[in-house]
């Protein structure tokens, strides 16, 4: 189920967001709480509804409004972070047979260096 998937990866996701937030603080980059003036900020502030799976002080997980697969949800930091860098890249976790996992040891793919399309796969 979706909730099981989220909790399976929750610790990795939350740790990544917390580490990134710490790096932002130490670098002097301005990142605002409350999600900024984006659709995600409005979801965080409960100005527009979302089918929320999980929420704590650090992040929120909710179902995508235009799913590209039977299970499709987003996990966002509550602190507005526009981007990790200007060039751009995609982070992917392949999990299980249907997720095309080939090495059964949790790992993250970082893809970049060219324009990527959506939806993937």
PABAGU-528389 format. One record per atom (N, C-alpha, C): z, x, y; residue in one letter. Coordinates in Angstrom, 2 decimals, padded with zeros to 5 digits. Atoms other than C-alpha are relative to their C-alpha. Layout:
N
<r <Z, X, Y>, 'A'>
...
! end
This chain:
121
<r <000.00, 000.84, -001.19>, 'X'>
<r <000.00, 000.00, 000.00>, 'X'>
<r <000.00, 000.88, 001.25>, 'X'>
<r <000.07, -000.71, -001.26>, 'X'>
<r <-000.38, 000.98, 003.64>, 'X'>
<r <001.34, 000.61, 000.37>, 'X'>
<r <-001.33, -000.50, -000.37>, 'X'>
<r <003.35, 001.33, 004.21>, 'X'>
<r <000.36, 001.20, -000.86>, 'X'>
<r <-000.26, -001.14, 000.88>, 'X'>
<r <003.66, 003.62, 001.17>, 'X'>
<r <-000.77, 001.22, 000.49>, 'X'>
<r <000.81, -001.12, -000.49>, 'X'>
<r <000.80, 005.79, 002.49>, 'X'>
<r <000.60, 000.61, 001.26>, 'X'>
<r <-000.58, -000.52, -001.23>, 'X'>
<r <002.40, 006.05, 005.90>, 'X'>
<r <001.25, 000.82, -000.30>, 'X'>
<r <-001.25, -000.71, 000.26>, 'X'>
<r <005.80, 007.02, 004.55>, 'X'>
<r <-000.22, 001.27, -000.81>, 'X'>
<r <000.35, -001.20, 000.74>, 'X'>
<r <004.17, 009.52, 002.20>, 'X'>
<r <-000.30, 001.16, 000.97>, 'X'>
<r <000.41, -001.02, -000.97>, 'X'>
<r <002.75, 011.40, 005.20>, 'X'>
<r <000.87, 000.02, 001.25>, 'X'>
<r <-000.82, 000.13, -001.20>, 'X'>
<r <005.42, 010.40, 007.75>, 'X'>
<r <000.61, 001.33, 000.42>, 'X'>
<r <-000.69, -001.24, -000.38>, 'X'>
<r <007.34, 013.67, 007.64>, 'X'>
<r <-000.97, 001.02, 000.56>, 'X'>
<r <001.00, -000.95, -000.50>, 'X'>
<r <004.19, 015.77, 008.09>, 'X'>
<r <-000.47, -000.42, 001.39>, 'X'>
<r <000.51, 000.50, -001.27>, 'X'>
<r <002.92, 013.57, 010.92>, 'X'>
<r <001.03, 000.15, 001.10>, 'X'>
<r <-001.05, -000.07, -001.01>, 'X'>
<r <006.23, 013.33, 012.78>, 'X'>
<r <000.29, 001.44, 000.37>, 'X'>
<r <-000.24, -001.42, -000.29>, 'X'>
<r <006.81, 017.08, 012.44>, 'X'>
<r <-001.10, 000.57, 000.89>, 'X'>
<r <001.11, -000.48, -000.82>, 'X'>
<r <003.34, 017.77, 013.87>, 'X'>
<r <000.15, -000.48, 001.44>, 'X'>
<r <-000.16, 000.52, -001.34>, 'X'>
<r <003.95, 015.46, 016.85>, 'X'>
<r <001.17, 000.67, 000.72>, 'X'>
<r <-001.17, -000.62, -000.63>, 'X'>
<r <007.41, 016.93, 017.50>, 'X'>
<r <-000.29, 001.45, 000.38>, 'X'>
<r <000.35, -001.39, -000.31>, 'X'>
<r <006.12, 020.51, 017.30>, 'X'>
<r <-000.97, 000.07, 001.17>, 'X'>
<r <000.96, -000.01, -001.08>, 'X'>
<r <003.20, 019.71, 019.58>, 'X'>
<r <000.68, -000.36, 001.32>, 'X'>
<r <-000.74, 000.38, -001.21>, 'X'>
<r <005.53, 017.98, 022.08>, 'X'>
<r <000.83, 001.18, 000.50>, 'X'>
<r <-000.77, -001.18, -000.40>, 'X'>
<r <007.75, 021.08, 022.08>, 'X'>
<r <-000.89, 001.05, 000.64>, 'X'>
<r <000.94, -000.95, -000.58>, 'X'>
<r <004.72, 023.29, 022.74>, 'X'>
<r <-000.44, -000.42, 001.40>, 'X'>
<r <000.39, 000.51, -001.32>, 'X'>
<r <003.67, 021.05, 025.64>, 'X'>
<r <001.10, 000.26, 001.01>, 'X'>
<r <-001.14, -000.24, -000.91>, 'X'>
<r <007.15, 021.25, 027.18>, 'X'>
<r <000.08, 001.46, 000.41>, 'X'>
<r <-000.15, -001.43, -000.30>, 'X'>
<r <007.23, 025.04, 026.91>, 'X'>
<r <-001.19, 000.55, 000.79>, 'X'>
<r <001.18, -000.51, -000.72>, 'X'>
<r <003.70, 025.44, 028.34>, 'X'>
<r <-000.10, -000.55, 001.42>, 'X'>
<r <000.04, 000.58, -001.34>, 'X'>
<r <004.38, 023.31, 031.42>, 'X'>
<r <-001.05, -001.08, 000.17>, 'X'>
<r <000.99, 001.08, -000.09>, 'X'>
<r <001.63, 020.76, 030.61>, 'X'>
<r <000.74, -001.31, 000.23>, 'X'>
<r <-000.63, 001.28, -000.28>, 'X'>
<r <002.48, 017.34, 032.00>, 'X'>
<r <-000.44, -001.04, -001.02>, 'X'>
<r <000.27, 001.07, 000.95>, 'X'>
<r <002.71, 014.73, 029.25>, 'X'>
<r <001.01, -001.11, 000.28>, 'X'>
<r <-000.90, 001.07, -000.37>, 'X'>
<r <004.12, 011.33, 030.10>, 'X'>
<r <000.37, -000.88, -001.18>, 'X'>
<r <-000.44, 000.96, 001.01>, 'X'>
<r <006.16, 009.00, 027.94>, 'X'>
<r <-000.56, -001.37, 000.34>, 'X'>
<r <000.49, 001.35, -000.24>, 'X'>
<r <005.04, 005.40, 027.54>, 'X'>
<r <-001.49, -000.12, -000.24>, 'X'>
<r <001.38, 000.09, 000.44>, 'X'>
<r <001.53, 006.25, 026.41>, 'X'>
<r <-001.06, 000.10, 001.06>, 'X'>
<r <001.01, -000.11, -001.04>, 'X'>
<r <-000.20, 006.58, 029.77>, 'X'>
<r <-000.75, -001.30, 000.20>, 'X'>
<r <000.77, 001.19, -000.34>, 'X'>
<r <-002.81, 004.15, 031.05>, 'X'>
<r <-001.20, -000.15, -000.93>, 'X'>
<r <001.04, 000.19, 001.00>, 'X'>
<r <-004.78, 003.69, 027.82>, 'X'>
<r <000.36, -001.21, -000.84>, 'X'>
<r <-000.30, 001.12, 000.90>, 'X'>
<r <-005.02, 000.96, 025.21>, 'X'>
<r <001.20, 000.34, -000.89>, 'X'>
<r <-001.15, -000.39, 000.81>, 'X'>
<r <-002.53, 002.96, 023.13>, 'X'>
<r <001.30, -000.09, 000.80>, 'X'>
<r <-001.17, 000.15, -000.86>, 'X'>
<r <-000.11, 003.09, 026.06>, 'X'>
<r <000.42, -001.46, 000.10>, 'X'>
<r <-000.30, 001.44, -000.08>, 'X'>
<r <-000.37, -000.69, 026.35>, 'X'>
<r <000.60, -000.51, -001.30>, 'X'>
<r <-000.60, 000.38, 001.29>, 'X'>
<r <000.38, -001.04, 022.63>, 'X'>
<r <001.43, 000.52, -000.07>, 'X'>
<r <-001.35, -000.57, 000.02>, 'X'>
<r <003.40, 001.30, 022.94>, 'X'>
<r <000.95, -000.83, 000.86>, 'X'>
<r <-000.84, 000.78, -000.92>, 'X'>
<r <004.71, -000.73, 025.90>, 'X'>
<r <000.04, -001.48, -000.36>, 'X'>
<r <000.02, 001.39, 000.49>, 'X'>
<r <004.05, -003.99, 023.96>, 'X'>
<r <-000.71, -000.94, 000.98>, 'X'>
<r <000.78, 000.83, -000.92>, 'X'>
<r <001.62, -005.20, 026.65>, 'X'>
<r <-001.13, -000.70, -000.73>, 'X'>
<r <000.97, 000.67, 000.88>, 'X'>
<r <-000.94, -005.99, 023.95>, 'X'>
<r <000.53, 000.12, -001.43>, 'X'>
<r <-000.57, 000.01, 001.35>, 'X'>
<r <-000.13, -006.89, 020.34>, 'X'>
<r <-000.70, 000.98, -000.94>, 'X'>
<r <000.53, -000.85, 001.07>, 'X'>
<r <-000.62, -004.66, 017.32>, 'X'>
<r <000.75, -000.33, -001.28>, 'X'>
<r <-000.63, 000.19, 001.31>, 'X'>
<r <000.11, -004.95, 013.61>, 'X'>
<r <000.70, 001.31, -000.34>, 'X'>
<r <-000.76, -001.25, 000.10>, 'X'>
<r <002.80, -002.24, 013.63>, 'X'>
<r <000.55, 000.18, -001.41>, 'X'>
<r <-000.50, -000.38, 001.32>, 'X'>
<r <003.63, -000.49, 010.34>, 'X'>
<r <001.34, 000.71, 000.15>, 'X'>
<r <-001.20, -000.82, -000.20>, 'X'>
<r <006.26, 001.91, 011.70>, 'X'>
<r <000.10, 000.37, 001.47>, 'X'>
<r <-000.23, -000.45, -001.37>, 'X'>
<r <007.83, 002.85, 015.00>, 'X'>
<r <001.37, 000.66, 000.08>, 'X'>
<r <-001.28, -000.63, -000.33>, 'X'>
<r <010.53, 005.28, 016.09>, 'X'>
<r <-000.14, 000.58, 001.40>, 'X'>
<r <000.03, -000.56, -001.36>, 'X'>
<r <011.27, 007.30, 019.25>, 'X'>
<r <-001.17, 000.94, 000.22>, 'X'>
<r <001.05, -001.02, -000.11>, 'X'>
<r <008.49, 009.80, 018.50>, 'X'>
<r <-001.41, -000.56, -000.15>, 'X'>
<r <001.35, 000.46, 000.30>, 'X'>
<r <005.54, 007.86, 017.12>, 'X'>
<r <-000.04, -001.47, -000.38>, 'X'>
<r <000.25, 001.38, 000.41>, 'X'>
<r <004.05, 004.50, 016.22>, 'X'>
<r <-001.21, 000.01, -000.93>, 'X'>
<r <001.13, 000.16, 000.92>, 'X'>
<r <001.77, 003.54, 013.32>, 'X'>
<r <-000.37, -001.47, -000.03>, 'X'>
<r <000.45, 001.39, 000.01>, 'X'>
<r <-000.37, 000.40, 013.34>, 'X'>
<r <-001.40, -000.07, -000.59>, 'X'>
<r <001.32, 000.21, 000.59>, 'X'>
<r <-003.45, -001.07, 011.65>, 'X'>
<r <-001.08, 000.06, 001.07>, 'X'>
<r <001.14, -000.06, -000.89>, 'X'>
<r <-006.82, -000.37, 013.26>, 'X'>
<r <-000.58, -001.42, 000.15>, 'X'>
<r <000.56, 001.34, -000.22>, 'X'>
<r <-008.39, -003.50, 014.84>, 'X'>
<r <-001.42, -000.12, -000.54>, 'X'>
<r <001.36, 000.01, 000.57>, 'X'>
<r <-011.84, -002.50, 013.48>, 'X'>
<r <-000.02, 000.97, -001.18>, 'X'>
<r <-000.14, -000.94, 001.11>, 'X'>
<r <-011.05, -000.94, 010.09>, 'X'>
<r <-001.34, 000.42, -000.61>, 'X'>
<r <001.19, -000.57, 000.62>, 'X'>
<r <-013.65, 001.34, 008.50>, 'X'>
<r <000.17, 000.16, -001.51>, 'X'>
<r <-000.30, -000.06, 001.43>, 'X'>
<r <-012.02, 001.15, 005.04>, 'X'>
<r <001.09, -001.03, -000.28>, 'X'>
<r <-001.04, 000.98, 000.30>, 'X'>
<r <-009.67, -001.22, 003.20>, 'X'>
<r <001.38, 000.38, 000.55>, 'X'>
<r <-001.22, -000.47, -000.65>, 'X'>
<r <-006.76, 000.92, 004.44>, 'X'>
<r <-000.43, 000.89, 001.16>, 'X'>
<r <000.35, -000.76, -001.20>, 'X'>
<r <-007.20, 002.16, 008.01>, 'X'>
<r <001.06, -000.26, 001.05>, 'X'>
<r <-001.01, 000.15, -001.04>, 'X'>
<r <-004.29, 002.74, 010.34>, 'X'>
<r <000.06, 001.26, 000.84>, 'X'>
<r <-000.11, -001.10, -000.95>, 'X'>
<r <-003.53, 004.96, 013.30>, 'X'>
<r <001.46, 000.38, 000.14>, 'X'>
<r <-001.33, -000.50, -000.32>, 'X'>
<r <-000.49, 007.11, 013.99>, 'X'>
<r <-000.13, 000.73, 001.32>, 'X'>
<r <000.11, -000.58, -001.33>, 'X'>
<r <000.04, 007.98, 017.64>, 'X'>
<r <001.36, 000.48, 000.49>, 'X'>
<r <-001.26, -000.40, -000.63>, 'X'>
<r <002.68, 009.93, 019.55>, 'X'>
<r <000.30, -000.96, 001.14>, 'X'>
<r <-000.36, 000.86, -001.14>, 'X'>
<r <004.61, 007.87, 022.08>, 'X'>
<r <-000.16, 000.73, 001.32>, 'X'>
<r <000.26, -000.79, -001.20>, 'X'>
<r <004.18, 010.70, 024.55>, 'X'>
<r <-001.51, 000.09, 000.15>, 'X'>
<r <001.44, -000.04, -000.22>, 'X'>
<r <000.71, 010.51, 026.11>, 'X'>
<r <-000.48, 001.44, 000.01>, 'X'>
<r <000.63, -001.31, 000.09>, 'X'>
<r <-001.23, 013.59, 025.06>, 'X'>
<r <-001.50, -000.28, -000.05>, 'X'>
<r <001.42, 000.35, -000.10>, 'X'>
<r <-004.86, 013.32, 026.16>, 'X'>
<r <-000.82, 000.63, -001.12>, 'X'>
<r <000.82, -000.72, 000.96>, 'X'>
<r <-006.26, 015.93, 023.81>, 'X'>
<r <000.71, 001.28, -000.38>, 'X'>
<r <-000.57, -001.29, 000.40>, 'X'>
<r <-005.33, 019.04, 021.88>, 'X'>
<r <-000.72, 001.16, 000.65>, 'X'>
<r <000.77, -001.00, -000.74>, 'X'>
<r <-008.12, 021.02, 023.53>, 'X'>
<r <-001.29, -000.64, 000.47>, 'X'>
<r <001.21, 000.57, -000.58>, 'X'>
<r <-011.39, 020.50, 025.39>, 'X'>
<r <-001.19, -000.03, -000.96>, 'X'>
<r <001.13, -000.07, 000.92>, 'X'>
<r <-013.77, 021.47, 022.57>, 'X'>
<r <-000.01, -001.16, -000.98>, 'X'>
<r <-000.11, 001.12, 000.92>, 'X'>
<r <-012.54, 018.87, 020.11>, 'X'>
<r <-000.16, 000.40, -001.45>, 'X'>
<r <000.09, -000.17, 001.44>, 'X'>
<r <-012.08, 018.75, 016.38>, 'X'>
<r <000.61, -001.20, -000.68>, 'X'>
<r <-000.54, 001.10, 000.79>, 'X'>
<r <-011.08, 016.34, 013.62>, 'X'>
<r <000.95, 000.56, -001.04>, 'X'>
<r <-000.98, -000.37, 001.01>, 'X'>
<r <-008.04, 016.57, 011.36>, 'X'>
<r <-000.08, -001.03, -001.11>, 'X'>
<r <000.19, 000.90, 001.13>, 'X'>
<r <-008.45, 015.10, 007.87>, 'X'>
<r <000.94, 000.39, -001.14>, 'X'>
<r <-000.75, -000.20, 001.24>, 'X'>
<r <-006.17, 014.67, 004.87>, 'X'>
<r <-000.70, -000.82, -001.07>, 'X'>
<r <000.57, 000.69, 001.15>, 'X'>
<r <-008.00, 013.81, 001.65>, 'X'>
<r <001.12, -000.21, -001.01>, 'X'>
<r <-001.12, 000.28, 000.90>, 'X'>
<r <-005.55, 012.06, -000.65>, 'X'>
<r <-000.45, -000.84, -001.18>, 'X'>
<r <000.31, 000.74, 001.22>, 'X'>
<r <-006.10, 010.97, -004.25>, 'X'>
<r <-001.48, -000.07, -000.31>, 'X'>
<r <001.37, 000.09, 000.48>, 'X'>
<r <-009.26, 010.20, -006.18>, 'X'>
<r <-000.93, -000.69, 001.01>, 'X'>
<r <000.87, 000.73, -000.93>, 'X'>
<r <-010.65, 007.63, -003.71>, 'X'>
<r <-000.07, 000.67, 001.37>, 'X'>
<r <000.02, -000.74, -001.26>, 'X'>
<r <-009.82, 009.94, -000.79>, 'X'>
<r <-000.71, 001.34, -000.12>, 'X'>
<r <000.78, -001.22, 000.25>, 'X'>
<r <-011.93, 012.76, -002.31>, 'X'>
<r <000.87, 001.27, -000.05>, 'X'>
<r <-000.85, -001.18, 000.15>, 'X'>
<r <-008.95, 015.06, -002.91>, 'X'>
<r <-000.45, 000.78, -001.22>, 'X'>
<r <000.43, -000.82, 001.13>, 'X'>
<r <-010.06, 017.96, -005.10>, 'X'>
<r <001.05, 001.02, -000.42>, 'X'>
<r <-001.10, -000.91, 000.30>, 'X'>
<r <-007.03, 020.26, -004.90>, 'X'>
<r <001.28, -000.80, 000.20>, 'X'>
<r <-001.19, 000.85, -000.08>, 'X'>
<r <-003.81, 018.42, -005.69>, 'X'>
<r <001.21, 000.77, 000.47>, 'X'>
<r <-001.08, -000.62, -000.77>, 'X'>
<r <-001.62, 020.22, -003.18>, 'X'>
<r <-000.27, -000.46, 001.42>, 'X'>
<r <000.24, 000.57, -001.32>, 'X'>
<r <-001.20, 018.46, 000.17>, 'X'>
<r <-000.51, 001.07, 000.97>, 'X'>
<r <000.58, -000.92, -000.98>, 'X'>
<r <-003.40, 020.14, 002.78>, 'X'>
<r <-000.77, -000.79, 001.04>, 'X'>
<r <000.67, 000.63, -001.13>, 'X'>
<r <-005.08, 019.34, 006.09>, 'X'>
<r <-001.26, 000.79, 000.32>, 'X'>
<r <001.26, -000.61, -000.41>, 'X'>
<r <-008.72, 020.02, 007.00>, 'X'>
<r <-000.12, -000.13, 001.52>, 'X'>
<r <000.30, 000.03, -001.42>, 'X'>
<r <-009.55, 020.92, 010.61>, 'X'>
<r <-001.49, 000.27, 000.14>, 'X'>
<r <001.46, -000.09, -000.11>, 'X'>
<r <-013.25, 020.29, 011.39>, 'X'>
<r <-000.40, 000.03, 001.47>, 'X'>
<r <000.45, -000.06, -001.38>, 'X'>
<r <-015.04, 021.23, 014.60>, 'X'>
<r <-001.19, 000.91, 000.15>, 'X'>
<r <001.09, -000.91, -000.27>, 'X'>
<r <-017.62, 023.40, 016.27>, 'X'>
<r <-001.34, -000.68, 000.20>, 'X'>
<r <001.22, 000.78, -000.25>, 'X'>
<r <-020.22, 020.61, 016.61>, 'X'>
<r <000.42, -001.43, 000.30>, 'X'>
<r <-000.29, 001.40, -000.27>, 'X'>
<r <-020.44, 016.97, 017.68>, 'X'>
<r <000.17, -000.73, -001.33>, 'X'>
<r <-000.26, 000.78, 001.22>, 'X'>
<r <-018.87, 014.81, 014.94>, 'X'>
<r <-000.31, -001.46, 000.28>, 'X'>
<r <000.33, 001.41, -000.18>, 'X'>
<r <-019.88, 011.19, 014.38>, 'X'>
<r <001.12, -000.88, -000.54>, 'X'>
<r <-000.96, 001.00, 000.47>, 'X'>
<r <-017.86, 008.02, 013.73>, 'X'>
<r <-000.76, -001.23, -000.40>, 'X'>
<r <-001.07, -000.34, 000.95>, 'X'>
<r <-017.28, 006.49, 011.30>, 'X'>
<r <-000.40, 001.15, -000.92>, 'X'>
<r <000.29, -001.10, 000.95>, 'X'>
<r <-016.98, 009.46, 008.94>, 'X'>
<r <-000.34, -000.55, -001.37>, 'X'>
<r <000.24, 000.34, 001.40>, 'X'>
<r <-018.11, 009.42, 005.31>, 'X'>
<r <-000.97, -001.09, -000.16>, 'X'>
! end
